Amino acid sequence: MSVTLEELKQIADRLSESERVELVRHLLESIEMPEEHSAPAWQLLAETRLAEIQGGSVVGVPAEIVFARMRRPRS
């Protein structure tokens, strides 16, 4: 039996928070590139973001707000 993406999303929505975290980790690990390929890209992204924040072109969002948004029910 094949499960559609929409069905998977509905099932995932019924998981506990800790189960969703475990699922996210599993999914990310299944698609991440090996460390030696991704490290330079992440370094460049981090340096770019830092320069944007220091230059004032973007404003960071406090972690409390980010986590509160993540905990809100999705519609």
N, C-alpha and C positions, 0 to 999 in steps of 0.2 A: 504494500500500500504506500502510495506517495503522498507526502504532506506538502501543502502549498506554503509559500512564504507567509501569507496572511494567517494561515492556521498556526504556523510556528510563532508568529508574533502574539497571537492570542494566548497560546500556551505559555510563552515567556512572561506575559503580563500577569499570569496567575502564580508565578514562582515567588518565593520569598526574596527579600532583598539580597541575602547572602547567596542564594541560588542563582540569582541574576548576575551577581558579581562573578561567580564562578563560571557561568556561561559566557560572559563577556571576555573573561581571561582566556577561556578555551578558544573562542572564536578569533581573538586577536593573535594568539599563538599559532593558529592554523594558517594565518595569512601573512604574518610578519616575515620580512626578509631576514637573512642571516645578519648578525650584528655587524660584521665587517662591511656590509653594503649599506646599512641604514645609519650607522653612527655619523658619517660625514654630513648626511642630509639633516639629521636631527641637530647637529652642532650648528649648521648654517641657519636653520630655522630658529633656534634659540638665540643666536647672535642677532638675527634680523629683528625678532620680537623685542629683544632687550633694547636695541637701538630705537625702535619705534616708541617704546614706552619712555625711554630717556629723552627722546626728541619731542615728546608730547603729541605725536600724531595719533596715538591710541592711549586709552586709559584702561588699566587693569581692572578686573572685577574681583572684589574680595571673595575669598574661598567660601565664606559663610553663605554668600548669595548664590554662588555657583552650586553648592551642595543643596541648598534649599530648592533651587530650580530643578535639580535632578530628582529630588524626592517627590515633587508634585506629580499627581496622576496625569498621565497622558490622555489626550482626548482623541 
